[in-house]
Amino acid sequence: MSTELVIKVALADDHKIFRDGIKMALKGKEYLKILWEAEDGKDLMHKMQIKKPDVLLMDIRMPEIDGVNAIGILRKEYSDVKILVLTMYDEQEMITKMMEMGANAYLTKTSDPDEIYQAILTCMNDDFYFNDLVNKAVLSKLQTKKQVRQFYPNPIKFSEKEIKILKLLAADKTTEEISKEVFLSPRTIETIRQNMKSKVGAKTIAGLIMYGMRNKLID
């Protein structure tokens, strides 16, 4: 990351003590600048119109407009802003819901400040930050095979072979197991997997699986 880049960060949370704690935790972190803070969803929408941040740290439970409704509005109006959900809720259903609606990361308020900082940098560089919390929620959703909505308007085309490998990855199959099912060498499987990640801009397998979920490539 260029040392000349300054990431403008905004905070939206109805607890001033928590906002102050986050500001203190991020104070002095390289590349970051706290742009503004909002005390509720209505205040958030107002300040977004005045100064748009690069990254928004947002709680789910807020007065006026909660995080679930806010993210729907934000994704239509400010598609390039990275949204990091920072909340007390750790239920898998809520995690997958927010990620499917367009969140770039999901962390709990018990997260270490260094992880929050790393999540901000990762989202700026790679669009998404996947931690154990999100990974488990994604895999759980796949296992229950619930229907997911499409997020990307123009999904990237995959070959039948790539889609089959993607489904096997989602089923938690190892490289060796996949190679036996599709009759390709483990090295070829690894190459195809890396190519698929490059196509969608995913850094991790979880990111690739999330793409497949959003575009209904995985049953």
C-alpha positions as CSV (number, residue, x, y, z in Angstrom):
1,M,0.0,0.0,0.0
2,S,1.3,3.4,-0.9
3,T,2.4,5.5,2.0
4,E,0.7,8.5,0.4
5,L,-2.7,6.9,0.7
6,V,-4.9,8.0,3.5
7,I,-7.9,5.9,4.2
8,K,-10.9,8.0,5.4
9,V,-12.8,6.2,8.0
10,A,-16.3,6.9,9.4
11,L,-18.0,5.5,12.5
12,A,-21.7,4.8,12.9
13,D,-22.8,3.6,16.4
14,D,-25.3,5.0,18.9
15,H,-23.0,4.5,21.9
16,K,-20.6,7.4,22.3
17,I,-18.4,5.4,24.7
18,F,-17.8,2.8,22.0
19,R,-17.2,5.3,19.3
20,D,-14.6,7.0,21.6
21,G,-13.0,3.6,22.2
22,I,-12.7,2.9,18.5
23,K,-11.3,6.3,17.8
24,M,-8.7,5.8,20.5
25,A,-7.8,2.3,19.3
26,L,-7.3,3.5,15.7
27,K,-5.5,6.7,16.7
28,G,-2.0,6.8,15.2
29,K,-2.6,3.8,13.0
30,E,-0.7,4.2,9.7
31,Y,-2.8,5.3,6.7
32,L,-6.0,6.0,8.7
33,K,-7.9,9.2,9.3
34,I,-11.2,9.4,11.2
35,L,-13.4,11.5,8.9
36,W,-16.6,11.7,11.1
37,E,-18.9,9.8,13.4
38,A,-22.7,9.3,13.4
39,E,-24.9,8.6,16.4
40,D,-27.7,6.9,14.5
41,G,-28.8,5.8,11.1
42,K,-30.4,9.1,10.1
43,D,-27.2,11.0,11.1
44,L,-25.2,8.5,9.1
45,M,-27.2,9.1,5.9
46,H,-26.9,12.9,6.4
47,K,-23.1,12.8,6.9
48,M,-22.6,10.4,3.9
49,Q,-24.0,13.2,1.7
50,I,-21.6,15.7,3.0
51,K,-18.3,13.7,3.1
52,K,-18.0,10.2,1.7
53,P,-15.6,8.0,3.5
54,D,-13.5,5.1,2.1
55,V,-14.5,2.8,4.9
56,L,-17.6,2.8,7.1
57,L,-17.6,1.0,10.5
58,M,-21.2,0.4,11.2
59,D,-23.3,-1.2,14.0
60,I,-26.5,-3.1,13.2
61,R,-28.7,-1.9,16.0
62,M,-29.1,1.9,15.7
63,P,-32.0,4.3,16.2
64,E,-33.9,5.9,13.3
65,I,-32.4,3.6,10.6
66,D,-30.9,0.3,11.7
67,G,-27.9,-1.3,10.0
68,V,-29.9,-3.8,8.0
69,N,-31.9,-1.0,6.3
70,A,-28.9,1.3,6.1
71,I,-26.8,-1.2,4.2
72,G,-29.5,-1.6,1.6
73,I,-29.6,2.2,1.0
74,L,-25.8,2.6,1.1
75,R,-25.2,-0.1,-1.5
76,K,-27.4,1.7,-3.9
77,E,-26.0,5.1,-3.3
78,Y,-22.4,4.5,-2.4
79,S,-21.4,1.2,-4.0
80,D,-17.6,1.9,-3.7
81,V,-17.6,2.5,0.1
82,K,-16.3,-0.4,2.1
83,I,-18.7,-1.4,4.8
84,L,-17.4,-3.1,7.9
85,V,-20.1,-4.3,10.2
86,L,-19.0,-4.0,13.9
87,T,-21.6,-5.3,16.2
88,M,-22.4,-7.5,19.2
89,Y,-24.5,-9.9,17.1
90,D,-22.7,-13.1,16.2
91,E,-25.6,-15.2,14.9
92,Q,-24.8,-16.9,11.6
93,E,-28.0,-15.9,10.0
94,M,-27.3,-12.2,10.6
95,I,-23.7,-12.6,9.4
96,T,-24.7,-14.2,6.1
97,K,-27.5,-11.7,5.7
98,M,-25.2,-8.7,6.0
99,M,-22.6,-10.2,3.8
100,E,-25.1,-11.0,1.1
101,M,-26.5,-7.5,1.3
102,G,-23.0,-6.1,0.5
103,A,-20.9,-5.9,3.7
104,N,-17.2,-6.2,3.1
105,A,-16.4,-7.6,6.5
106,Y,-18.2,-8.6,9.7
107,L,-16.6,-8.3,13.1
108,T,-17.9,-8.4,16.7
109,K,-17.2,-5.6,19.2
110,T,-15.0,-7.9,21.1
111,S,-12.5,-8.0,18.2
112,D,-9.0,-6.9,18.9
113,P,-8.2,-3.4,17.6
114,D,-5.4,-4.8,15.5
115,E,-7.9,-7.1,13.7
116,I,-10.2,-4.2,13.0
117,Y,-7.3,-2.3,11.6
118,Q,-6.2,-5.3,9.5
119,A,-9.8,-5.7,8.2
120,I,-9.8,-2.1,7.1
121,L,-6.6,-2.5,5.1
122,T,-7.7,-5.9,3.7
123,C,-11.0,-4.5,2.4
124,M,-9.2,-1.6,0.8
125,N,-6.8,-3.9,-1.0
126,D,-9.0,-7.0,-1.6
127,D,-12.6,-5.9,-1.2
128,F,-13.4,-8.5,1.5
129,Y,-12.1,-9.5,4.9
130,F,-13.0,-13.1,5.9
131,N,-12.4,-14.1,9.5
132,D,-13.4,-17.4,11.2
133,L,-16.8,-15.9,12.1
134,V,-17.7,-15.3,8.5
135,N,-16.1,-18.5,7.2
136,K,-18.2,-20.6,9.6
137,A,-21.4,-18.8,8.7
138,V,-20.8,-19.2,5.0
139,L,-20.1,-22.9,5.2
140,S,-23.1,-23.4,7.5
141,K,-25.3,-21.6,4.9
142,L,-24.0,-23.9,2.2
143,Q,-24.6,-27.0,4.2
144,T,-28.3,-26.0,4.8
145,K,-28.6,-25.1,1.1
146,K,-30.7,-22.0,1.7
147,Q,-31.4,-19.8,-1.3
148,V,-29.2,-16.7,-1.6
149,R,-29.8,-13.6,-3.6
150,Q,-27.6,-12.4,-6.4
151,F,-25.4,-9.5,-5.6
152,Y,-23.2,-9.1,-8.7
153,P,-25.2,-7.8,-11.7
154,N,-22.8,-9.4,-14.3
155,P,-21.4,-12.6,-12.9
156,I,-18.2,-13.9,-14.4
157,K,-18.5,-16.9,-16.7
158,F,-17.1,-20.2,-15.4
159,S,-16.7,-23.4,-17.4
160,E,-18.6,-26.5,-16.4
161,K,-15.4,-27.9,-15.0
162,E,-14.8,-24.8,-12.9
163,I,-18.3,-24.8,-11.5
164,K,-18.0,-28.5,-10.6
165,I,-14.7,-27.8,-8.8
166,L,-16.3,-24.8,-7.1
167,K,-19.1,-27.0,-5.8
168,L,-16.6,-29.5,-4.5
169,L,-14.7,-26.8,-2.7
170,A,-17.9,-25.6,-1.1
171,A,-18.5,-29.2,0.0
172,D,-15.1,-29.0,1.9
173,K,-13.4,-31.5,-0.4
174,T,-9.6,-31.6,-0.4
175,T,-7.5,-31.1,-3.5
176,E,-6.8,-34.8,-3.7
177,E,-10.5,-35.7,-3.4
178,I,-11.4,-33.2,-6.1
179,S,-8.7,-34.5,-8.4
180,K,-10.1,-38.0,-8.2
181,E,-13.7,-36.8,-8.9
182,V,-12.8,-34.7,-12.0
183,F,-9.9,-36.8,-13.2
184,L,-7.3,-34.1,-13.1
185,S,-4.0,-33.9,-11.2
186,P,-3.8,-32.1,-7.9
187,R,-1.5,-29.5,-9.4
188,T,-4.1,-28.8,-12.1
189,I,-6.8,-28.4,-9.5
190,E,-4.7,-25.9,-7.6
191,T,-4.1,-24.0,-10.9
192,I,-7.8,-23.9,-11.7
193,R,-8.6,-22.8,-8.2
194,Q,-6.1,-19.9,-8.3
195,N,-7.4,-18.9,-11.7
196,M,-11.0,-18.8,-10.4
197,K,-9.9,-16.7,-7.4
198,S,-8.1,-14.3,-9.8
199,K,-11.2,-14.0,-12.0
200,V,-13.4,-12.8,-9.2
201,G,-10.7,-11.0,-7.2
202,A,-11.0,-13.3,-4.2
203,K,-8.0,-13.7,-1.9
204,T,-9.3,-16.8,-0.1
205,I,-11.3,-19.9,-0.8
206,A,-14.1,-18.4,1.4
207,G,-14.2,-15.3,-0.8
208,L,-14.5,-17.5,-3.9
209,I,-17.3,-19.5,-2.3
210,M,-19.1,-16.3,-1.3
211,Y,-19.0,-15.2,-4.9
212,G,-20.5,-18.5,-5.9
213,M,-23.3,-18.1,-3.3
214,R,-24.2,-14.6,-4.5
215,N,-24.4,-15.7,-8.1
216,K,-26.2,-18.9,-7.4
217,L,-23.5,-21.0,-8.9
218,I,-23.7,-23.3,-5.9
219,D,-26.9,-25.2,-5.2
